[in-house]
Amino acid sequence: MTNLDASQHEYEAHKTEQMESIAHARSAILDPRHWGHYTMKAFAQISPLYETFAQHLVGDHEMEALVALVDPNQPILVTFFTAVNVLLYGEPDDPLAAFYPSFTPSPRPVGEVYPFFRDFCLRHQEALRQMLPTMRLQTNEPTRCANLVPAFEKVFRLGHRRPLAMIEIGCSAGLNLRWDQYRYYYLQANDPQKGQPWVVSTFGNPFSPVLIQCTLEGEQRPPLPHGITMPPIAQRVGIDLAPLDINKEEDQRLLSACIWPEEVARHQLLRNAISMARKEHPLPIITGDACEVLPELLEALPPEVTPCIYHSYALEQGPVQVRDQILALVQEASATRDLYRVSLEMNAAQWNAPRLELFAYHGGSLARYSHLADCSVHGERMRWLAPF
């Protein structure tokens, strides 16, 4: 083979690899298995910036090649935009920041943003190439506790009101492990017959700086605690492959970067939750694989507690075989004691909305299943479906 032939062969191989990468990026943006359809719908409802970025990415080969670097188990577009946010937080004076409501109270028009977004990404493409293949979406959204609390109340009642032993899989910084320390407002969705939404329940710590509001849709009401009384917690522990430390500035930046730019109230809620957590005793968070850690944790629990394993937007963002292994371990552990698992996840290939589900295990088998509610992606709305 001549040098010319070798060069041509190398060039064609490179082009083939590049086209395969672009094809993968396009499928990642559009394929519902990769959250594409659902995230585009969510962008249209919540984030004009993300919607604009996503629309302009398609057909932009250089940008598509960067998107293709994201782990396909992750919500690809959200993860990509989060990585960009991380870099932008380090350069708040960059022209791109002028379009972000999270950076300025008077953002520039969203219709002008894409050239600035593209320029920022290409100027930082080496950093993105290093970040994206291993990046995990580490959203730690306290508002989702409003979806989880009714399920925890139900577990408390099913467990004969024994104290709960909370184990969170994929806990990120552990903010949702503190769910019983927050204050909650539940509103009934606006009824044309009755005017504005109205408060139907309020409970939790009345002095908490973390005030979480959730709007209930539909006619069913979830089971909720009363007043300042929450289900008692005997112990709580989180598990995460790469947990975040709220005392580290770079980890705080990553948590903030996970929040969509227009959701200014979510940014403030996160800051309040971090500030509150830093004043409290640190919670036990184990760095490790749940498949290895979970059996030992469950075995060590005393008999007088009700084990409640829960996860939110975690198991559906990892390999299917890992999810299945974790679920098999939970079921196997129920051979010697009753266990409960609360799941708040989004299966974009099969569901139209995130689901809150409750699984009760007994004697090594799944004894009871309830699809409790359909929820909004960040927890601010919920349609309760299960009988009280």
C-alpha positions as CSV (number, residue, x, y, z in Angstrom):
1,M,0.0,0.0,0.0
2,T,1.4,3.4,-1.0
3,N,1.6,6.4,1.4
4,L,-1.2,7.9,-0.6
5,D,-3.4,4.8,-0.3
6,A,-2.7,4.6,3.4
7,S,-3.6,8.3,3.9
8,Q,-6.8,7.8,1.9
9,H,-7.7,4.7,3.9
10,E,-7.0,6.6,7.2
11,Y,-9.1,9.5,6.0
12,E,-12.0,7.2,5.0
13,A,-11.8,5.4,8.4
14,H,-11.9,8.7,10.2
15,K,-14.9,9.9,8.2
16,T,-16.7,6.7,8.8
17,E,-16.1,7.0,12.6
18,Q,-17.2,10.6,12.5
19,M,-20.4,9.8,10.6
20,E,-21.2,7.0,13.1
21,S,-20.7,9.4,15.9
22,I,-23.0,11.9,14.3
23,A,-25.6,9.2,13.7
24,H,-25.4,8.2,17.3
25,A,-25.8,11.9,18.4
26,R,-28.9,12.3,16.2
27,S,-30.4,9.1,17.6
28,A,-29.6,10.3,21.1
29,I,-31.4,13.5,20.5
30,L,-34.5,11.9,19.0
31,D,-34.7,8.4,20.4
32,P,-37.2,8.1,23.3
33,R,-35.1,5.3,24.8
34,H,-32.6,8.1,25.5
35,W,-35.1,10.5,26.9
36,G,-35.2,12.5,23.7
37,H,-39.0,12.8,23.2
38,Y,-39.7,13.4,26.9
39,T,-36.9,15.9,27.5
40,M,-37.9,17.9,24.4
41,K,-41.5,18.1,25.7
42,A,-40.1,19.2,29.1
43,F,-37.9,21.8,27.5
44,A,-40.9,23.3,25.7
45,Q,-42.8,23.6,29.0
46,I,-39.9,24.8,31.3
47,S,-36.8,26.0,29.5
48,P,-36.8,28.0,26.3
49,L,-33.0,28.1,26.4
50,Y,-32.7,24.3,26.4
51,E,-35.4,24.0,23.8
52,T,-33.5,26.4,21.5
53,F,-30.2,24.6,22.1
54,A,-31.8,21.2,21.3
55,Q,-33.5,22.4,18.1
56,H,-30.3,23.9,16.7
57,L,-28.1,21.0,17.6
58,V,-29.7,18.7,15.0
59,G,-27.7,19.0,11.8
60,D,-24.8,20.9,13.4
61,H,-22.2,18.2,12.9
62,E,-19.5,19.6,15.2
63,M,-22.0,20.0,18.1
64,E,-23.6,16.6,17.4
65,A,-20.1,15.0,17.7
66,L,-19.8,16.5,21.2
67,V,-23.3,15.3,22.2
68,A,-22.3,11.8,21.1
69,L,-19.7,11.6,23.9
70,V,-22.4,11.5,26.6
71,D,-23.0,8.1,28.2
72,P,-26.2,6.8,26.5
73,N,-27.5,5.6,29.9
74,Q,-27.8,9.2,30.9
75,P,-30.5,11.7,29.8
76,I,-28.2,12.8,27.0
77,L,-29.3,16.4,26.3
78,V,-29.8,17.3,29.9
79,T,-26.4,15.9,30.8
80,F,-24.7,17.8,27.9
81,F,-26.3,21.1,28.9
82,T,-25.3,20.5,32.5
83,A,-21.7,20.0,31.5
84,V,-21.8,23.3,29.7
85,N,-23.4,24.9,32.8
86,V,-20.5,23.6,34.9
87,L,-18.0,25.4,32.7
88,L,-20.1,28.5,32.4
89,Y,-20.3,28.8,36.2
90,G,-16.5,29.1,36.1
91,E,-16.8,32.0,33.6
92,P,-19.8,34.1,34.7
93,D,-18.7,37.0,32.6
94,D,-18.8,35.0,29.3
95,P,-21.3,36.5,26.8
96,L,-23.3,33.3,27.0
97,A,-24.2,34.0,30.6
98,A,-26.1,37.1,29.6
99,F,-28.9,34.8,28.2
100,Y,-29.3,32.8,31.5
101,P,-31.9,33.9,34.0
102,S,-29.9,32.1,36.6
103,F,-27.1,34.6,36.0
104,T,-28.9,37.8,35.3
105,P,-32.4,39.2,36.1
106,S,-32.6,40.7,32.6
107,P,-31.5,38.0,30.2
108,R,-31.0,38.7,26.5
109,P,-33.6,37.3,24.0
110,V,-33.4,33.5,23.7
111,G,-33.7,33.8,19.9
112,E,-30.2,35.2,19.7
113,V,-28.5,32.6,21.9
114,Y,-27.4,29.7,19.7
115,P,-24.3,31.3,18.1
116,F,-23.0,32.2,21.6
117,F,-23.8,28.7,22.9
118,R,-22.1,27.1,20.0
119,D,-19.1,29.3,20.3
120,F,-18.8,28.6,24.0
121,C,-19.0,24.8,23.5
122,L,-16.4,24.8,20.7
123,R,-14.0,27.0,22.7
124,H,-14.3,24.5,25.5
125,Q,-14.5,21.3,23.5
126,E,-11.4,19.8,25.0
127,A,-12.8,20.2,28.5
128,L,-16.1,18.8,27.3
129,R,-14.4,15.8,25.7
130,Q,-12.8,15.0,29.1
131,M,-16.0,15.6,31.1
132,L,-18.8,14.0,29.0
133,P,-17.9,10.3,28.7
134,T,-17.9,9.8,32.5
135,M,-20.3,12.5,33.6
136,R,-23.3,11.4,35.6
137,L,-26.3,13.7,36.1
138,Q,-26.2,14.4,39.8
139,T,-29.4,16.3,40.3
140,N,-30.3,16.6,44.0
141,E,-33.8,18.2,43.8
142,P,-35.4,18.9,47.2
143,T,-38.8,19.6,45.5
144,R,-39.0,15.9,44.6
145,C,-39.4,15.2,48.3
146,A,-43.0,16.5,47.9
147,N,-43.6,13.5,45.7
148,L,-41.8,11.0,48.0
149,V,-43.3,12.0,51.3
150,P,-46.8,10.5,50.6
151,A,-45.1,7.2,49.7
152,F,-43.0,7.3,52.9
153,E,-46.2,8.0,54.9
154,K,-47.8,5.0,53.3
155,V,-44.8,2.8,54.1
156,F,-45.0,4.0,57.7
157,R,-48.6,2.9,58.0
158,L,-48.1,-0.4,56.2
159,G,-45.2,-1.1,58.5
160,H,-47.4,-0.8,61.6
161,R,-46.1,2.7,62.4
162,R,-42.6,1.4,63.3
163,P,-39.7,3.9,62.8
164,L,-38.3,3.9,59.3
165,A,-34.8,2.9,58.3
166,M,-34.3,5.0,55.1
167,I,-31.8,3.8,52.5
168,E,-31.4,6.0,49.4
169,I,-29.8,4.6,46.3
170,G,-28.2,7.3,44.2
171,C,-28.3,9.9,46.9
172,S,-26.0,12.5,45.2
173,A,-25.3,15.0,48.0
174,G,-27.9,13.5,50.4
175,L,-30.3,16.5,50.5
176,N,-33.4,14.3,50.0
177,L,-32.3,12.1,52.9
178,R,-33.3,15.1,55.0
179,W,-36.9,15.1,53.8
180,D,-38.4,15.1,57.3
181,Q,-36.6,18.4,58.1
182,Y,-38.3,20.5,55.4
183,R,-41.6,22.4,55.3
184,Y,-44.3,21.4,52.8
185,Y,-47.2,23.2,51.1
186,Y,-49.6,21.2,49.0
187,L,-52.0,23.1,46.8
188,Q,-55.1,21.9,44.9
189,A,-54.8,22.6,41.1
190,N,-56.8,25.5,39.9
191,D,-60.5,24.7,39.4
192,P,-62.4,27.0,37.0
193,Q,-65.3,26.8,39.4
194,K,-63.3,27.9,42.4
195,G,-60.7,30.3,41.1
196,Q,-57.1,30.2,42.2
197,P,-55.3,27.1,43.6
198,W,-55.8,26.7,47.4
199,V,-53.7,25.2,50.1
200,V,-55.0,21.7,51.1
201,S,-52.2,20.7,53.5
202,T,-49.2,22.1,55.2
203,F,-46.8,20.2,57.5
204,G,-43.2,19.8,58.5
205,N,-40.7,21.9,60.3
206,P,-42.3,25.4,60.5
207,F,-38.9,27.0,60.9
208,S,-37.2,25.3,58.0
209,P,-35.7,27.6,55.3
210,V,-36.6,24.9,52.8
211,L,-40.2,25.5,51.9
212,I,-41.4,22.9,49.3
213,Q,-44.6,23.5,47.3
214,C,-46.4,20.9,45.3
215,T,-49.6,21.2,43.3
216,L,-52.0,18.3,43.4
217,E,-54.0,17.4,40.2
218,G,-57.0,15.2,39.9
219,E,-59.5,14.2,42.6
220,Q,-57.5,11.7,44.7
221,R,-55.7,13.0,47.7
222,P,-52.4,11.4,48.9
223,P,-51.8,10.3,52.5
224,L,-49.9,13.0,54.2
225,P,-48.4,13.7,57.7
226,H,-50.1,16.2,59.9
227,G,-48.7,19.3,61.5
228,I,-45.1,19.0,62.6
229,T,-45.4,15.2,63.1
230,M,-43.5,13.2,60.5
231,P,-42.9,9.5,60.4
232,P,-40.1,8.8,62.8
233,I,-36.7,7.8,61.3
234,A,-34.5,5.4,63.2
235,Q,-31.6,5.7,60.8
236,R,-30.8,7.0,57.3
237,V,-28.0,6.3,54.9
238,G,-27.3,7.1,51.3
239,I,-25.4,5.1,48.6
240,D,-23.8,6.7,45.6
241,L,-21.1,5.7,43.1
242,A,-19.7,9.3,43.2
243,P,-21.5,11.3,46.0
244,L,-21.2,15.0,46.1
245,D,-19.9,17.0,49.1
246,I,-21.9,20.1,50.0
247,N,-18.9,21.5,51.7
248,K,-16.9,21.6,48.4
249,E,-17.4,24.5,46.1
250,E,-16.9,22.5,42.9
251,D,-19.7,20.1,44.1
252,Q,-22.0,22.9,44.9
253,R,-21.4,24.2,41.4
254,L,-22.3,20.9,39.9
255,L,-25.5,20.7,41.9
256,S,-26.4,24.2,40.7
257,A,-25.4,23.3,37.1
258,C,-28.0,20.5,37.1
259,I,-30.8,23.1,37.6
260,W,-32.4,24.4,34.4
261,P,-31.5,28.1,33.7
262,E,-35.0,29.5,34.0
263,E,-35.9,27.9,37.3
264,V,-34.7,30.6,39.6
265,A,-36.8,29.4,42.5
266,R,-35.2,26.0,42.3
267,H,-31.7,27.6,42.5
268,Q,-32.8,29.5,45.7
269,L,-34.3,26.3,47.2
270,L,-31.1,24.4,46.5
271,R,-29.0,27.2,48.2
272,N,-31.3,27.0,51.2
273,A,-31.1,23.2,51.5
274,I,-27.3,23.3,51.2
275,S,-27.1,26.0,53.8
276,M,-29.4,24.1,56.2
277,A,-27.5,20.8,55.7
278,R,-24.1,22.4,56.4
279,K,-25.4,23.4,59.8
280,E,-26.5,19.9,60.7
281,H,-24.6,16.8,61.5
282,P,-23.3,15.1,58.3
283,L,-25.3,12.1,57.2
284,P,-23.7,8.7,56.5
285,I,-23.2,8.5,52.7
286,I,-21.4,5.4,51.4
287,T,-19.3,5.7,48.2
288,G,-19.9,2.4,46.4
289,D,-22.0,0.1,44.3
290,A,-25.4,-0.5,45.7
291,C,-25.1,-4.1,44.5
292,E,-22.3,-4.6,47.0
293,V,-23.3,-2.3,49.8
294,L,-27.1,-2.9,50.0
295,P,-27.1,-6.5,51.3
296,E,-24.8,-5.6,54.3
297,L,-26.9,-2.6,55.2
298,L,-30.1,-4.6,55.2
299,E,-28.7,-7.4,57.2
300,A,-27.5,-5.0,59.9
301,L,-30.9,-3.3,60.4
302,P,-32.5,-4.1,63.8
303,P,-35.9,-5.9,63.8
304,E,-37.9,-3.0,65.3
305,V,-37.6,-0.8,62.2
306,T,-39.3,-0.8,58.8
307,P,-36.8,-0.8,56.0
308,C,-37.6,1.7,53.3
309,I,-35.3,1.6,50.2
310,Y,-35.9,4.5,47.8
311,H,-34.5,6.0,44.6
312,S,-35.4,8.9,42.4
313,Y,-34.2,9.3,38.9
314,A,-31.3,7.0,39.6
315,L,-32.0,3.4,38.5
316,E,-33.3,4.4,35.1
317,Q,-30.2,6.4,34.4
318,G,-27.8,3.4,34.7
319,P,-27.3,0.1,32.9
320,V,-30.4,-2.1,32.8
321,Q,-28.5,-5.1,34.2
322,V,-27.4,-3.1,37.2
323,R,-30.9,-2.0,37.9
324,D,-32.2,-5.6,37.6
325,Q,-29.4,-6.8,39.9
326,I,-30.3,-4.3,42.6
327,L,-34.0,-5.2,42.4
328,A,-33.2,-8.9,42.6
329,L,-31.1,-8.2,45.7
330,V,-34.0,-6.4,47.4
331,Q,-36.4,-9.2,46.7
332,E,-33.9,-11.8,47.9
333,A,-33.3,-9.9,51.2
334,S,-37.1,-9.9,51.9
335,A,-36.9,-13.6,52.5
336,T,-36.0,-12.9,56.2
337,R,-38.0,-9.6,56.7
338,D,-40.6,-7.4,55.1
339,L,-39.1,-4.6,52.9
340,Y,-40.5,-1.6,51.1
341,R,-39.1,0.1,48.0
342,V,-40.3,3.5,46.8
343,S,-39.4,4.3,43.2
344,L,-39.6,7.8,41.6
345,E,-38.3,7.2,38.1
346,M,-39.0,8.1,34.4
347,N,-39.0,5.3,31.8
348,A,-39.1,7.5,28.7
349,A,-39.6,4.6,26.4
350,Q,-42.8,3.4,28.1
351,W,-44.3,6.2,30.2
352,N,-45.6,9.7,29.5
353,A,-44.6,11.1,32.9
354,P,-42.4,10.1,35.9
355,R,-44.0,7.5,38.1
356,L,-44.1,7.2,41.9
357,E,-44.4,3.5,42.7
358,L,-44.4,1.4,45.8
359,F,-43.2,-2.2,46.0
360,A,-43.8,-4.3,49.1
361,Y,-41.7,-7.5,49.5
362,H,-42.4,-10.5,51.7
363,G,-41.0,-13.9,52.0
364,G,-38.6,-13.4,49.1
365,S,-41.3,-12.3,46.7
366,L,-43.0,-9.1,45.5
367,A,-46.2,-9.1,47.6
368,R,-47.8,-5.8,46.6
369,Y,-47.3,-3.2,44.0
370,S,-49.0,0.3,43.6
371,H,-48.6,2.9,41.0
372,L,-49.1,5.7,43.4
373,A,-48.9,8.8,41.3
374,D,-47.7,10.5,38.1
375,C,-45.4,13.4,38.8
376,S,-43.7,16.3,37.1
377,V,-40.0,15.9,36.4
378,H,-38.8,18.3,39.2
379,G,-41.5,17.4,41.7
380,E,-43.7,20.5,41.7
381,R,-46.8,18.7,40.5
382,M,-48.4,15.3,41.3
383,R,-51.5,13.4,40.3
384,W,-52.3,10.9,43.0
385,L,-53.8,7.7,41.6
386,A,-53.9,5.1,44.4
387,P,-56.7,4.7,46.8
388,F,-56.1,6.4,50.2
